[in-house]
Amino acid sequence: MDSKKPFGQDTSRAPVSQRTSRAVEQDDKVLGNLVKVVIDDMEIKVPLGTTLLEAARKLNIKIPTLCQHDDLCLAGVCRVCVVEVEGQRTLQASCSYPVFNPMKVWTYSPKVRRARRNIIQLLLRNHYGECYSCARNNNCELQSLAKEYGVTTYKFGHIDKSRYDKDQSSYSVERDMNKCVLCRRCVRTCIDLQEVGVLEAAHRGSSTKIETYQDRPLNEVVCINCGQCINRCPTGALKAKDPAQDVWDAIDDPTKHVIIQTAPSPRAAIGEAFGLPAGTSVTKKLNTALKRMGFDKVFDTNFTADLTIVEEGTELLLRLKKALVEKDKSVALPQFTSCSPGWVKFIEHFYPEKLNHVSSAKSPQQMFGAIVKTWYAKKHKIDAKNIVSVSLMPCSAKKFECERPEMNDSGFKDVDYALTTRELAGMIKECGIDLPKLPESDFDDPLGIGTGAALIFGATGGVMEAAIRTAYELVTGQEVPFDKLRIIPVRGMEGIRKAELPIKKAKDEWKFLEGATLKVMVGHGTANAKKIMDLLCEGKLSDYHFVEIMACPGGCLGGGGQPIPTSPEIREARAKAIYAEEESLSIRKSHENPIVKTIYKEFLTEGPCGHLSHKLLHTSYTPRGKWIGKLKKK
């Protein structure tokens, strides 16, 4: 092989007369675009262009990596994954070296082992911080590599003082560049995976540093607080802002009534922090743990996910009525979901002129806080000022959402503290509780009932599926025409999904929808949100009615606060856990939740989108319409 040729150069398509005898001979070996590779004396045939790292993994050969991540594009900057390729003068980065010729490779030769150890020691030289007090202690990829390669001394020295100030300006994300190893995972996550572009590698050589625009603090740039950078950072350079001590202080205060709501995605993932396989749901064991920790009440966020569907679905039908019956051209369609605070912040930064398309409904987290500090407080004769409302969320952006000035319509802060899955796992371990071995217990009354529709909020497409189940039945009087209520077209991990649902017959109030076709769209990850918003700006979504967008890949189950690591396979496993648990529930439609019905009967007596529900459960006022169901009557 001519090492001076560019990697990946393909001469096999040139006419035979123009090729060398060596190239002709090569055709016999690259048959059907499969190339023979011998790695550590084991032979495998792989498709042309497969990287050496991928080929090694097919043979169950472990090659260490640091900058490589399955969600991200290739970088090849850390060099930890170097291997020895026969005929090559230097070692090659296996994560970015493509197989385009038959070759022999060694992954643990003396030369490779020495090089990797030196690379790890060079990384450690500039990595300042105490491992014992680091949030990533025992879950740090650099720490693990140092242990695996027997690095017990600083061969190239070690900096003994902090070079950079910590950035703690954000409500959600903290940055400590003293621990950064310049792998650029955060940069690729922010630019390529999410298409936000907050972070970039600035300067050159030994002065290289990961910075924001003009090195400003995070609260002064367009960060959407999604936390995806945290989930891909291999060290402790990025972490979520942890309110655990504040929560402990509240629990220990006898004058405070501390409640916690738990979302479905953390319940499908927190077991990973205790050694359970990805996709192991521990909902009822988690209830037991929380009660032992000292929370006064343990409630289910699914209750207000159902409430969200009722409010958001009503808003959609009222928009359709205004647009189609009253011919009001000011009505913004399609309507976008508003459950994901990262997505809401994305559209505020990049498409502010399209904010009227976003539902005014608060997220389930915030609706829960508002109900707890009004209806629940009054019903149980508790002074709302003494209620501390805590949430368990998969998302670091929820921390920012808690602090938004409009999230206090009850007269108090709706939600006081948002804990990520990782943070609550740490609190449980601090109590010496072995989560997998706990007995099961139910949620507490009265806010412990949720439906299957609410449960699947955790997966991308889940909000849409829940909304369709309710809206279709309220308009037609019939269940959605899908086997076991599984609306398959909106499920899955494709970046953007579309579905159409004909309305063949409608009830009298919604007769104007009879014969119409409901057109919906689902997107996850803000890179896909950008594609959808560009279609909207180009006028190509004018015939769509409802669009769900979640800021994180995979939806909430891939949130920035979930256990590390995350990967496509792990997200799939978590989704399967959520869907499996959903089908075991007896109530699977949001409008059939008995507590939701009680709320409208006793408290929100004007019904969904009424004056009080708009004050507490929405962020802006829109004209209310007649309630489309029978919740108020029941």
FENUR-V307433 format. One record per backbone hydrogen bond with DSSP energy under -0.5 kcal/mol. NH is the residue of the N-H (numbers start at 1). CO is the residue of the C=O. If there is no record, write none. Layout:
((NH,CO) (NH,CO))
This chain:
((3,1) (5,2) (9,6) (11,9) (14,11) (18,15) (19,16) (24,20) (25,21) (26,22) (27,23) (27,24) (28,24) (28,25) (29,25) (29,26) (30,26) (31,29) (33,30) (34,31) (35,46) (37,44) (38,103) (39,37) (39,42) (40,38) (40,105) (42,39) (44,37) (46,35) (46,44) (48,33) (49,99) (50,47) (52,97) (53,94) (55,51) (56,52) (57,53) (58,54) (59,55) (59,56) (60,57) (61,56) (62,60) (63,61) (72,69) (82,79) (83,92) (84,106) (85,83) (86,104) (88,85) (92,83) (94,81) (94,92) (96,93) (97,93) (98,96) (99,50) (100,98) (103,36) (105,38) (106,84) (113,109) (114,110) (115,111) (116,112) (117,113) (118,114) (119,115) (120,116) (121,117) (122,118) (123,119) (124,120) (125,121) (126,122) (126,123) (127,124) (128,126) (128,178) (131,129) (133,130) (134,131) (137,134) (139,136) (141,234) (142,234) (144,140) (145,141) (146,142) (147,143) (148,144) (149,145) (150,147) (151,146) (152,150) (155,153) (157,154) (159,125) (167,175) (168,166) (170,173) (174,239) (175,167) (176,237) (179,176) (180,177) (188,184) (189,185) (190,186) (191,187) (192,188) (193,188) (194,189) (196,190) (197,190) (200,211) (202,200) (202,209) (207,204) (208,205) (209,202) (211,200) (211,209) (215,212) (216,213) (220,217) (221,218) (223,218) (231,227) (232,228) (232,229) (233,229) (233,230) (239,174) (241,172) (242,240) (243,241) (247,243) (248,244) (249,245) (250,246) (251,247) (252,248) (253,249) (253,250) (254,252) (256,253) (257,386) (258,256) (259,257) (259,388) (260,297) (261,390) (262,299) (263,392) (267,263) (268,264) (268,265) (269,266) (270,266) (272,269) (273,270) (274,271) (275,272) (276,271) (279,268) (280,277) (281,279) (282,267) (286,282) (287,283) (288,284) (289,285) (290,286) (291,287) (292,288) (293,289) (294,290) (294,291) (295,290) (296,258) (297,258) (299,260) (299,297) (300,447) (301,262) (301,299) (303,300) (304,301) (305,301) (306,302) (307,303) (308,304) (309,305) (310,306) (311,307) (312,308) (313,309) (314,310) (315,311) (316,312) (317,313) (318,314) (319,315) (320,316) (321,317) (322,318) (323,319) (324,320) (325,321) (326,321) (328,322) (329,327) (331,328) (333,331) (335,545) (336,357) (337,547) (341,339) (344,340) (345,341) (346,342) (347,343) (348,344) (349,345) (350,346) (351,347) (354,351) (355,352) (357,354) (358,355) (359,336) (362,617) (367,363) (368,364) (369,365) (370,366) (371,367) (372,368) (373,369) (374,371) (376,371) (377,372) (378,374) (379,375) (380,376) (381,378) (382,377) (386,383) (387,384) (388,257) (388,386) (389,387) (390,259) (390,388) (391,417) (392,261) (393,391) (393,419) (396,226) (398,395) (399,396) (400,396) (401,397) (402,398) (403,399) (403,400) (404,400) (404,401) (407,404) (408,406) (410,412) (411,408) (414,407) (416,389) (417,389) (419,391) (419,417) (421,393) (422,561) (424,420) (425,421) (426,422) (427,423) (428,424) (429,425) (430,426) (431,427) (431,428) (432,429) (433,428) (435,433) (437,434) (438,435) (441,284) (444,298) (450,448) (452,587) (455,451) (456,452) (457,454) (458,455) (459,456) (460,554) (462,459) (465,461) (466,462) (467,463) (468,464) (469,465) (470,466) (471,467) (472,468) (473,469) (474,470) (475,471) (476,472) (477,473) (482,480) (485,482) (486,483) (487,485) (488,486) (490,487) (491,488) (497,522) (499,520) (501,518) (503,516) (504,502) (507,475) (510,507) (511,508) (513,510) (514,511) (515,503) (516,513) (518,501) (518,516) (520,499) (520,518) (521,546) (522,497) (523,548) (524,495) (525,550) (526,551) (527,193) (528,525) (529,525) (530,526) (531,527) (532,528) (533,529) (534,530) (535,531) (536,532) (537,533) (538,534) (539,536) (540,535) (542,539) (544,541) (545,519) (546,519) (547,335) (548,521) (550,523) (555,552) (557,458) (557,554) (558,555) (559,556) (560,226) (561,394) (562,394) (562,559) (571,567) (572,568) (573,569) (574,570) (575,571) (576,572) (577,573) (578,574) (579,575) (580,576) (581,577) (582,578) (583,579) (584,581) (585,582) (588,586) (592,589) (593,590) (597,593) (598,594) (599,595) (600,596) (601,597) (602,598) (603,599) (604,599) (605,603) (607,604) (610,607) (614,610) (615,611) (616,612) (617,613) (618,614) (619,360) (634,630))
